[in-house]
Each structure stands twice: as C-alpha cells, then as structure tokens.
C-alpha cells in the first residue's frame, strides 16, 4: 500500500509554465491591478459626469459608496464559490461584471442607472479580489504573508499605471468613451488571465515557517464565526482599518484647514501642491508596506509584527496631531500612518488562514475582509468629532484604538491563538489515531480470512 506522501505526490498534477504557484501568483497580481481602476480611477469621472448631467457630486459619489459596500460585503459569498468551484469561473464572472459595470456607467442617463452599475462593478471587483487573495493563501502556506501582501499591493499598483492614461483619454475623448474603452479592455484582459487560473495545489515541501503558528484542521466559515478568536481578529481589523480609512478620507480637509493644501512643495526635483505630494507618497507607502510587512510576519510571527506596526500607526496619528501644522512633518507623519495601516490587507488574511486552515481560506478571509466595510462606517464619526471639538479629538480617538489593537495582538490574540492551535494539533492527532485504528480493525478480519 502506498504511503500518504507517495499518494499525495502522485495526486499532484504536472505543472505547466503558467500553473506553477509563482506564475499563478503573478496572474492574480495582474488581475488585481486591472480591477483596481473600478475603485481608484472613479474620482476622475465624477466632475465630467456632473458637468454633463448636473446630478450633484454628492449623489454621484453615492455610487462609489454602493460600489465599496458591494465589493466588501459580498466577498465571503464569492470566496465560498472559489472554495467550491475553483478560481477560474469566479474570476471570469468578475471580469464580465467589471466590463458591464463601466459600460453602463458610460450610457447612464439617470442616477438609478449609475447605482445599478455600481452594484455590478462591485460584484466584479469582489470576485477578483476575493479569488486572488484566497488562492494566494492556498498556494503559499509557507509564505502566506508575502503572497497576500504582493497580491494586495497589486490592487494599488494597477491604478498607478493607468490613472494618467485614463485622465488623458477623458480630456481628449470624453468620459463616456473612456468608460467603454477601459471597461472592455480590463474585462477582456481579466477574462483571458482568468482562463489560466487553476485550483491551488501547493507543493508538498511548502509548510508554514517555524515562527508562524498554523492550524492542523480546516474550519468552515460557519465554524470560524462561532469562535471568539475570530471576533478578536475582526475587532482588531476594524480598529486599525478605522484609523487608516479616516486618515484617507480626512487628509484633504485637515490639510485645507491647516492652510497648506495647495502650498507648492519640491521633492526630488518634482514640485506639486502639498496635498497632491502627500497623497502620492502615502499611496506608495500603502502599497509597499503590504508585501514588506507580510514577509516580516512570515519571519518573526504575525502577532509580533502587529504589535509594532499597529502601535506605530497610533504614534504616527499622535504625531500628526502634535506636529502636523508643519507642512513637512505633516507629510512625514501622514506617510508613516499609511505605512502602518496598509499591511492589514496582508497580515490579517495570512493570520486567518494560519488559524482556520487553507481549505476554506477564500471564504474565511473574505468574511474577515468585511471588517473594512465596518470600519468605513466610522468615517462620518471623524466629521462629528471635528465639528464638536477639533481634529485633535479625531487623532486621539483613532490613535487610541490603533494602539489598543497592537496591545491586543501581543497580550490577547497571541495566547488565544496558541491555545487554539495546540487544541487543533491534539484533535488532529486524535483523529489520525482513530483513523489508523479503524483501518487496522478492518484489515484484521481480511488477514484472518486469507489464512
């Protein structure tokens, strides 16, 4: 009888050029970059749409809110589809939705059309995002932090490449033509890439790093959400994301109130308005930190990385409060804030897969990802706090919850996860022993009959 290792090796399909795990990771990163336009390029279309239809920018931006909510809150369902049917059909469906959404935007004659397009585009973005992150976690049990970080970084990098061409096309050909052209272009590209995706089958030698605590049992999403450990992770995700999302949404109003939003600033021979320069640097930091901190967490452990990074975000927010009236220190502490919150999109999915297993990683990580939507609901709180007090109240609140998340990672999450993993190891050993005993019991009568 072949042993388990031999059987698994024989069960592994022969990998072609495009379906080894690094090629699959690269395909996922490119897909993420293509679908990112649905979120990051939207702001370029708002003013020309309002100029033509006079719907009001607030009403047009409601479509963006609908898109974010749809993209975020449907990821668990899309992750379940990936776990059940594989990545290919889900990404292909997402590519079609991504194209249709922007084509409807181009031809929208009412806000209802715009909102319907936002739902369709949100479904498309969620399909691609949830699939690419979930499959990266499955392909790389030994490098989950790095793989999730590179994939998440692709979501921002793609927009950096296409924002200028989209802006130029809007100026020369109109926003309608731009919607149609890029909608079809990104939809077709994602579809073709989706055809090359295969079910994740990590190599036999790919095991979690020594510093990474990993489960021996695969838990379904239903089992996961019944665990207090999941809700500790969820709360921490909300706390850290809230600080980052509020900083993203309110950086412009804060710079304007401080009086230097349009002040020209020179850096490395480039002169831009301060707010534009700050946002450019912040986006680079936000993308760079995802693979960097993911890789670090693979080396020193998830909770150790969270402890330092989350407290770093809190201190950066306090730095903005204390020193932000200096334009250069404003840019510095804003950049550190983005450096310390963007990594949640690599560390939390990796921690989720480490804790609850790889088999249902797409659905489980997607469920945890809804914390981003929950955090976005706290953004109006910043406006309320600034109205009744000052921006200091905003900084103190967000810094406090971020530091609390860092302390929680080290002193609450770490021991909870250790006990959880120890229990899974014991349970896995018990199940294996039981299976071995039953196999031996079944074999014994056969041997007696043969004699």
Buried (B, 14 or more C-beta within 10 A) or exposed (E): EEEEEEEEEEEEEEBEEBBBBEBBBBBBBBBBBBBBBBBBBBEBBBEBBBEEBEBEEEBBBBBBEBBBBBBBBBBBBBBBBBBEEBBBBBBBBBBBBBBBBBBBBBEBEEBEBBBBBBBBBBBBBBBBBBBBBBBBBBBBBBBBBBBBBBBBBBBBBBBBEBBEEBBEBBEEEBBBEBBBBBBBBBBBBBBEBBEBBBBBBBBEEEEBBEEBBBBBBBBBBEBBBEBEBBEBBBBBBBBBBBBBBBBBBBBEBBBEEBEBBEEEBEEEEEEBBBBEBBBBBBBBBBBBBBBBBBBBBBBBBBBBBBBBBBBBBBBBBBBBBEEBEEBEBBBBBBBBBBBBBBBBBBBBBBBBBBBBBBBBBBBBBBBBBBBBBBBBEBBEBBBEBBEEEEBBBBBBBBBBBBBBBBBBBBEBBBEBBEEBBEEBBEEEEEEEEEEEEEEEEEEEEEEEEEE
